[in-house]
Amino acid sequence: MGASLSNLTESNGYSNGGRPGLGDIPESCVACVFLYLTPPEICNLARLNRAFRGAASSDSVWEGKLPRNYRDLLDLVMPEERYRNLSKKDIFALLSRPVPFDDGNKELWLDRVTGRVCMSISAKGMAITGIDDRRYWNWLPTEESRFNVVAYLQQIWWFEVDGVVKFPFPADIYTLSFRTHLGRFSKRLGRRVCYFEHTHGWGIKPVRFEFSTSDGQQASTECCLDDGQEDEINGNHKRGCWIDYKVGEFIVTDSDPDMELRFSMKQIDCTHSKGGLCVDSVFIIPSDLKDRRRRKGVLK
């Protein structure tokens, strides 16, 4: 069977009893088929033989896998001389990994299957009320954040986190969400442990999440970050884990001009204090990709 498979995949000039193999298919024909496949499928088939390998490196194949405005994305994250001589395949490979920009406070990447644009914004890229006062906030280094640091709130009365991004989003429908964690966490003897000595005030009144776009779209939602009741078996399921709070969706019909997006998370009722919360980042991803995202938290 192994010999038969080898004869099938390699070009043999019809010497195998006059029967053609996959290696006899012209590279241009293979490239036409690749236009309808996903990048992972193309990379897997590239291992079959020389013709498939050549087609899998064709600019005409990878041009269609990139966003139409991929040059605008490249200009945003790096100087032109870094990508000027790259093939389209190499550009896709470059952008399919998180690429930092804006002093490392934001990242963009392409979904490896669909080639659609995703973005995350660090807490360091947002305006947080009282962030410079160590009585209220601290920066915690952690491997659990893609930015390796999160903002930890000990206690405050006026809680407000604001952010803005101006970006050439390709045409799509996007979901914006905040990633937070109730409680402080660390590793002890190789195990993850959480501490809740500062966690309070999040079950009294809801936090308000909202965003608005430069073309007039708006969304808002309210949610209590802490459950009022304890589950005797599982404990408080909102504590000790990362949770993505969905704010809403917005639609982009054209990447030109750049869209400005303003977003916030706030609880400014000063009748009570609140604390013990980690703020990691904001995610902006195509809406139908959110269920495929690999993450440790859950989407509310």
C-alpha positions as CSV (number, residue, x, y, z in Angstrom):
1,M,0.0,0.0,0.0
2,G,2.9,2.4,0.8
3,A,4.3,1.8,-2.7
4,S,1.0,2.5,-4.3
5,L,0.6,5.7,-2.4
6,S,4.0,6.8,-3.4
7,N,3.3,6.1,-7.1
8,L,0.0,8.1,-6.8
9,T,1.5,11.2,-5.2
10,E,4.8,11.5,-7.2
11,S,5.0,12.4,-10.9
12,N,6.2,9.4,-12.8
13,G,5.8,10.4,-16.4
14,Y,3.1,7.7,-16.9
15,S,5.6,5.0,-16.4
16,N,3.4,3.2,-13.9
17,G,1.4,1.2,-16.4
18,G,0.4,4.4,-18.2
19,R,-1.6,5.7,-15.2
20,P,-1.1,9.4,-14.2
21,G,-0.6,10.3,-10.5
22,L,-1.2,13.4,-8.5
23,G,2.3,14.6,-9.4
24,D,1.2,14.9,-13.0
25,I,-1.4,17.6,-12.3
26,P,-0.1,20.9,-13.5
27,E,0.8,23.3,-10.7
28,S,-1.5,26.0,-12.1
29,C,-4.5,23.6,-11.7
30,V,-3.5,22.7,-8.2
31,A,-3.3,26.5,-7.4
32,C,-6.9,26.9,-8.7
33,V,-8.1,24.2,-6.3
34,F,-6.2,25.8,-3.4
35,L,-8.2,29.0,-3.9
36,Y,-11.1,27.2,-2.3
37,L,-9.2,25.7,0.6
38,T,-8.3,27.0,4.0
39,P,-4.7,27.9,4.9
40,P,-4.3,24.8,7.2
41,E,-5.6,22.5,4.4
42,I,-3.2,24.1,1.9
43,C,-0.2,23.6,4.2
44,N,-1.1,19.9,4.7
45,L,-1.5,19.2,1.0
46,A,1.8,21.0,0.3
47,R,3.6,17.9,1.6
48,L,2.3,15.6,-1.1
49,N,4.7,16.4,-3.9
50,R,6.6,19.1,-5.8
51,A,3.6,20.5,-7.7
52,F,1.5,20.8,-4.6
53,R,4.4,22.4,-2.8
54,G,4.9,24.9,-5.6
55,A,1.2,25.8,-5.8
56,A,1.1,26.2,-2.0
57,S,3.7,29.0,-2.3
58,S,1.9,30.9,-5.0
59,D,1.1,34.6,-4.4
60,S,-2.1,34.2,-6.3
61,V,-3.3,31.6,-3.8
62,W,-2.4,33.6,-0.7
63,E,-3.5,36.9,-2.0
64,G,-7.1,35.7,-1.5
65,K,-6.5,34.5,2.0
66,L,-5.3,38.0,3.2
67,P,-7.7,40.9,4.1
68,R,-8.1,43.3,1.2
69,N,-6.4,46.1,3.2
70,Y,-3.6,43.9,4.5
71,R,-1.1,46.6,3.4
72,D,-2.8,49.1,5.8
73,L,-2.4,46.6,8.6
74,L,1.3,46.0,7.8
75,D,1.9,49.8,7.7
76,L,0.3,50.1,11.1
77,V,2.6,47.5,12.8
78,M,6.0,47.8,11.0
79,P,8.0,49.8,8.6
80,E,7.6,49.0,4.9
81,E,11.2,47.7,4.5
82,R,10.4,44.7,6.8
83,Y,7.7,43.3,4.5
84,R,8.5,44.8,1.1
85,N,10.2,41.6,-0.2
86,L,8.0,39.0,1.6
87,S,5.8,36.6,-0.4
88,K,2.1,36.6,0.3
89,K,2.5,33.3,2.1
90,D,5.1,34.8,4.4
91,I,2.9,37.9,5.0
92,F,0.0,35.6,6.0
93,A,2.3,33.6,8.3
94,L,3.6,36.9,9.8
95,L,0.1,38.3,10.5
96,S,-1.4,35.0,11.7
97,R,0.7,35.4,14.9
98,P,-0.1,38.2,17.3
99,V,1.7,41.4,16.2
100,P,2.1,44.1,18.8
101,F,1.7,47.8,18.0
102,D,1.0,51.1,19.9
103,D,4.0,50.5,22.2
104,G,3.0,46.9,22.7
105,N,-0.4,47.9,24.2
106,K,-2.4,46.4,21.3
107,E,-2.1,43.3,19.2
108,L,-3.6,42.3,15.9
109,W,-3.6,38.9,14.2
110,L,-5.4,37.0,11.5
111,D,-7.5,33.9,12.3
112,R,-5.5,31.1,10.8
113,V,-8.5,29.4,9.2
114,T,-10.4,32.3,7.8
115,G,-7.8,35.1,7.5
116,R,-10.1,37.5,9.3
117,V,-8.7,40.2,11.6
118,C,-8.8,40.0,15.4
119,M,-7.5,42.5,17.9
120,S,-6.8,42.8,21.6
121,I,-6.1,45.9,23.8
122,S,-4.2,45.7,27.0
123,A,-5.3,47.3,30.2
124,K,-2.1,49.4,29.9
125,G,-3.7,50.8,26.7
126,M,-6.7,52.1,28.5
127,A,-7.5,55.0,30.8
128,I,-8.2,53.6,34.3
129,T,-9.3,56.0,37.1
130,G,-6.8,56.0,39.9
131,I,-4.4,53.7,38.2
132,D,-1.3,55.6,39.4
133,D,-2.4,55.5,43.1
134,R,-1.0,52.2,44.6
135,R,-3.7,52.5,47.4
136,Y,-6.2,51.5,44.7
137,W,-4.5,49.7,41.8
138,N,-1.4,47.6,41.1
139,W,0.1,46.0,38.0
140,L,0.4,42.2,38.4
141,P,2.8,40.3,36.0
142,T,1.3,37.0,34.9
143,E,1.5,34.4,32.1
144,E,-2.3,34.3,32.0
145,S,-2.4,37.5,30.0
146,R,-1.3,37.7,26.4
147,F,0.3,41.0,27.5
148,N,2.0,39.4,30.5
149,V,0.5,42.0,32.9
150,V,-3.0,42.8,34.3
151,A,-4.4,45.7,36.4
152,Y,-5.5,44.6,39.8
153,L,-7.9,46.7,41.8
154,Q,-7.6,46.5,45.6
155,Q,-10.4,48.9,46.5
156,I,-12.0,52.0,45.0
157,W,-15.4,53.8,45.0
158,W,-15.3,55.3,41.5
159,F,-14.5,52.4,39.1
160,E,-14.1,53.5,35.5
161,V,-12.1,52.0,32.6
162,D,-12.1,53.8,29.2
163,G,-10.5,53.0,25.9
164,V,-10.4,54.2,22.3
165,V,-8.9,52.7,19.2
166,K,-8.8,54.0,15.6
167,F,-8.2,51.1,13.2
168,P,-8.8,50.1,9.6
169,F,-11.2,47.2,10.4
170,P,-11.9,45.1,7.2
171,A,-15.6,44.8,6.4
172,D,-17.1,42.3,8.9
173,I,-19.3,42.0,11.9
174,Y,-17.3,42.3,15.2
175,T,-17.9,41.5,18.8
176,L,-16.3,43.6,21.6
177,S,-15.8,42.0,25.0
178,F,-13.9,42.8,28.3
179,R,-11.8,40.1,29.9
180,T,-11.8,40.2,33.7
181,H,-11.1,38.0,36.7
182,L,-12.6,38.2,40.2
183,G,-9.8,37.6,42.8
184,R,-6.0,37.8,42.8
185,F,-4.2,34.7,41.6
186,S,-0.7,33.3,41.8
187,K,1.2,30.0,41.7
188,R,2.2,28.2,44.9
189,L,4.2,25.0,44.7
190,G,3.3,24.7,41.0
191,R,-0.4,25.1,41.6
192,R,-2.7,28.0,40.7
193,V,-4.3,29.5,43.8
194,C,-6.7,32.5,44.1
195,Y,-7.2,35.0,46.9
196,F,-10.4,36.9,47.5
197,E,-9.6,39.0,50.6
198,H,-10.1,42.2,48.5
199,T,-13.1,40.9,46.5
200,H,-16.2,42.8,47.4
201,G,-18.9,45.2,46.2
202,W,-19.5,43.6,42.7
203,G,-22.8,42.0,43.6
204,I,-24.5,45.1,45.0
205,K,-25.1,47.0,41.7
206,P,-24.2,46.1,38.1
207,V,-21.2,47.2,36.1
208,R,-22.1,49.1,32.9
209,F,-20.3,48.1,29.7
210,E,-20.7,50.2,26.5
211,F,-19.1,51.3,23.3
212,S,-19.8,53.7,20.4
213,T,-18.3,53.9,16.9
214,S,-17.5,56.9,14.8
215,D,-20.3,56.1,12.4
216,G,-23.0,56.2,15.1
217,Q,-23.3,52.6,16.2
218,Q,-23.8,52.0,20.0
219,A,-24.2,49.1,22.4
220,S,-24.4,48.7,26.1
221,T,-25.1,46.1,28.7
222,E,-25.1,45.8,32.5
223,C,-24.0,42.8,34.6
224,C,-23.2,42.1,38.3
225,L,-19.7,40.7,38.3
226,D,-20.2,38.7,41.5
227,D,-22.9,36.1,42.3
228,G,-24.9,36.8,45.4
229,Q,-25.3,33.1,46.2
230,E,-22.7,30.4,46.7
231,D,-22.9,27.0,45.1
232,E,-22.1,24.5,47.9
233,I,-20.4,22.2,45.4
234,N,-18.7,24.5,42.9
235,G,-18.5,27.7,45.0
236,N,-19.0,31.0,43.4
237,H,-18.6,30.3,39.7
238,K,-17.7,33.9,38.8
239,R,-14.7,33.9,41.1
240,G,-11.3,32.5,40.3
241,C,-11.7,32.3,36.5
242,W,-11.3,34.6,33.5
243,I,-14.7,35.8,32.1
244,D,-15.2,37.6,28.8
245,Y,-18.2,40.0,29.1
246,K,-19.7,40.7,25.7
247,V,-20.6,44.3,25.2
248,G,-22.2,44.1,21.8
249,E,-21.6,43.9,18.0
250,F,-20.8,46.5,15.4
251,I,-20.7,46.3,11.6
252,V,-18.0,47.5,9.3
253,T,-18.9,47.9,5.7
254,D,-15.7,49.6,4.4
255,S,-12.2,49.8,5.9
256,D,-11.7,53.3,4.5
257,P,-11.9,55.6,6.5
258,D,-10.5,54.1,9.7
259,M,-13.2,53.5,12.3
260,E,-12.8,55.0,15.8
261,L,-14.2,52.9,18.6
262,R,-14.7,54.1,22.1
263,F,-15.5,51.7,24.9
264,S,-15.9,51.7,28.7
265,M,-16.6,49.6,31.8
266,K,-17.8,51.5,34.8
267,Q,-19.5,51.3,38.2
268,I,-19.5,54.9,39.6
269,D,-22.0,54.6,42.4
270,C,-20.0,55.9,45.3
271,T,-22.3,54.6,48.0
272,H,-20.2,51.5,48.3
273,S,-16.6,50.5,47.5
274,K,-15.6,47.6,45.3
275,G,-12.3,45.7,44.9
276,G,-10.5,42.4,44.2
277,L,-10.8,42.6,40.4
278,C,-8.3,42.0,37.6
279,V,-8.7,43.8,34.3
280,D,-6.8,42.2,31.5
281,S,-7.9,43.4,28.1
282,V,-10.5,44.1,25.5
283,F,-11.1,41.7,22.6
284,I,-12.5,42.7,19.2
285,I,-13.1,39.6,17.0
286,P,-15.4,38.6,14.2
287,S,-18.7,37.6,15.8
288,D,-18.9,34.1,14.4
289,L,-15.3,33.3,15.5
290,K,-15.9,33.8,19.2
291,D,-17.2,30.3,19.8
292,R,-13.9,28.9,18.2
293,R,-11.6,31.0,20.4
294,R,-9.4,29.0,22.7
295,R,-9.5,30.7,26.0
296,K,-9.6,29.8,29.7
297,G,-12.5,32.1,30.5
298,V,-16.1,32.0,29.4
299,L,-18.2,34.4,27.5
300,K,-21.1,36.0,29.3
